[in-house]
Every structure is written in structure tokens, then in C-alpha cells.
Amino acid sequence: MKLTKKNLQPLVAVVGLCTLGGSLAWFIVEIILNTAGIPFSISTGRIGFDIEILALYLNVNPGTVLGMAGGFFVFRII
């Protein structure tokens, strides 16, 4: 799908969901490896914002970048 003004919102949604999915998948892989006795962690820490009512943080890891790339790939396929 080509990027136009009409489909900018779906692009942001697809890339956002794939980013969250990739980050979560990498986190689960880290938990499984740590449980198996293999110490493994390639995360930078929490990045986000905090206002008094709402706080939103994301742990950035290689799965985040892979998820973003996958989101753009999925958008191109659609």
C-alpha cells in the first residue's frame, strides 16, 4: 500500500502494534533464557513520559526495532 494522507493513521497503528508486539516477544525470550539459566539481557531501559494522570513507558530492546521493521513490511504487503 502506498502512503497517502488517508492511510497515514493505519500506518501508525500497524507500526505501533508491531513495535509493542516485538518488544513483548523479545522480553518473553529474555525471561525464558534467564529461567533456563542463561543470563541474557539487551535492553536499554524504560523510555516514555509521565504526566500526573497518565504514564506510558516502553522498554526498548532489539525486538522493538525488529517490530518496527516488521510493521513497515506488513503495511507494504497490505
C-alpha atoms as a printed R data frame, in Angstrom:
   type eleno elety resid chain resno      x       y      z
1  ATOM     1    CA   MET     A     1  0.000   0.000  0.000
2  ATOM     2    CA   LYS     A     2  1.342   3.421 -0.843
3  ATOM     3    CA   LEU     A     3  1.452   6.071  1.829
4  ATOM     4    CA   THR     A     4 -1.118   8.832  1.406
5  ATOM     5    CA   LYS     A     5 -2.872  11.185  3.796
6  ATOM     6    CA   LYS     A     6 -5.821   8.786  4.004
7  ATOM     7    CA   ASN     A     7 -3.813   5.795  5.192
8  ATOM     8    CA   LEU     A     8 -1.330   7.534  7.498
9  ATOM     9    CA   GLN     A     9 -3.396   6.581 10.556
10 ATOM    10    CA   PRO     A    10 -3.405   2.850  9.682
11 ATOM    11    CA   LEU     A    11  0.382   3.024  9.148
12 ATOM    12    CA   VAL     A    12  0.877   4.464 12.628
13 ATOM    13    CA   ALA     A    13 -1.464   1.849 14.117
14 ATOM    14    CA   VAL     A    14  0.199  -1.113 12.362
15 ATOM    15    CA   VAL     A    15  3.732   0.036 13.174
16 ATOM    16    CA   GLY     A    16  2.750   0.819 16.765
17 ATOM    17    CA   LEU     A    17  1.165  -2.581 17.330
18 ATOM    18    CA   CYS     A    18  4.085  -4.409 15.715
19 ATOM    19    CA   THR     A    19  6.526  -2.387 17.828
20 ATOM    20    CA   LEU     A    20  4.724  -3.346 21.021
21 ATOM    21    CA   GLY     A    21  4.461  -6.963 19.875
22 ATOM    22    CA   GLY     A    22  8.155  -7.162 19.011
23 ATOM    23    CA   SER     A    23  9.146  -5.626 22.322
24 ATOM    24    CA   LEU     A    24  6.930  -8.038 24.235
25 ATOM    25    CA   ALA     A    25  8.208 -11.041 22.284
26 ATOM    26    CA   TRP     A    26 11.835 -10.105 22.989
27 ATOM    27    CA   PHE     A    27 11.016  -9.644 26.682
28 ATOM    28    CA   ILE     A    28  9.450 -13.120 26.798
29 ATOM    29    CA   VAL     A    29 12.534 -14.623 25.107
30 ATOM    30    CA   GLU     A    30 14.737 -12.940 27.735
31 ATOM    31    CA   ILE     A    31 12.576 -14.371 30.540
32 ATOM    32    CA   ILE     A    32 12.732 -17.873 29.057
33 ATOM    33    CA   LEU     A    33 16.514 -17.721 28.653
34 ATOM    34    CA   ASN     A    34 17.004 -16.356 32.176
35 ATOM    35    CA   THR     A    35 14.789 -19.135 33.565
36 ATOM    36    CA   ALA     A    36 16.866 -21.706 31.673
37 ATOM    37    CA   GLY     A    37 19.980 -20.387 33.403
38 ATOM    38    CA   ILE     A    38 21.383 -18.342 30.539
39 ATOM    39    CA   PRO     A    39 21.793 -14.732 31.699
40 ATOM    40    CA   PHE     A    40 20.743 -12.612 28.733
41 ATOM    41    CA   SER     A    41 19.564  -9.005 28.589
42 ATOM    42    CA   ILE     A    42 19.946  -6.453 25.815
43 ATOM    43    CA   SER     A    43 17.543  -3.726 26.901
44 ATOM    44    CA   THR     A    44 18.169  -0.028 27.334
45 ATOM    45    CA   GLY     A    45 15.588   0.631 29.999
46 ATOM    46    CA   ARG     A    46 12.334   2.483 30.082
47 ATOM    47    CA   ILE     A    47 11.658   5.294 27.653
48 ATOM    48    CA   GLY     A    48  8.433   7.234 27.847
49 ATOM    49    CA   PHE     A    49  6.623  10.068 29.522
50 ATOM    50    CA   ASP     A    50  4.836  10.627 32.797
51 ATOM    51    CA   ILE     A    51  2.234  13.263 33.485
52 ATOM    52    CA   GLU     A    52  0.280  13.314 36.711
53 ATOM    53    CA   ILE     A    53 -2.671  11.347 35.327
54 ATOM    54    CA   LEU     A    54 -1.069   9.129 32.693
55 ATOM    55    CA   ALA     A    55  2.277   7.344 32.494
56 ATOM    56    CA   LEU     A    56  3.438   5.499 29.380
57 ATOM    57    CA   TYR     A    57  6.767   3.665 29.198
58 ATOM    58    CA   LEU     A    58  8.325   1.226 26.737
59 ATOM    59    CA   ASN     A    59 11.373  -0.961 27.306
60 ATOM    60    CA   VAL     A    60 13.464  -0.548 24.161
61 ATOM    61    CA   ASN     A    61 15.263  -3.685 23.021
62 ATOM    62    CA   PRO     A    62 16.188  -5.280 19.679
63 ATOM    63    CA   GLY     A    63 12.637  -6.680 19.423
64 ATOM    64    CA   THR     A    64 11.333  -3.112 19.315
65 ATOM    65    CA   VAL     A    65 13.408  -2.321 16.237
66 ATOM    66    CA   LEU     A    66 12.504  -5.642 14.607
67 ATOM    67    CA   GLY     A    67  8.829  -4.980 15.350
68 ATOM    68    CA   MET     A    68  9.011  -1.549 13.732
69 ATOM    69    CA   ALA     A    69 10.636  -3.010 10.632
70 ATOM    70    CA   GLY     A    70  8.015  -5.751 10.574
71 ATOM    71    CA   GLY     A    71  5.262  -3.148 10.858
72 ATOM    72    CA   PHE     A    72  6.506  -1.306  7.787
73 ATOM    73    CA   PHE     A    73  6.808  -4.623  5.955
74 ATOM    74    CA   VAL     A    74  3.238  -5.620  6.880
75 ATOM    75    CA   PHE     A    75  1.986  -2.180  5.778
76 ATOM    76    CA   ARG     A    76  3.672  -2.597  2.398
77 ATOM    77    CA   ILE     A    77  2.063  -6.024  1.937
78 ATOM    78    CA   ILE     A    78 -1.457  -4.783  2.727
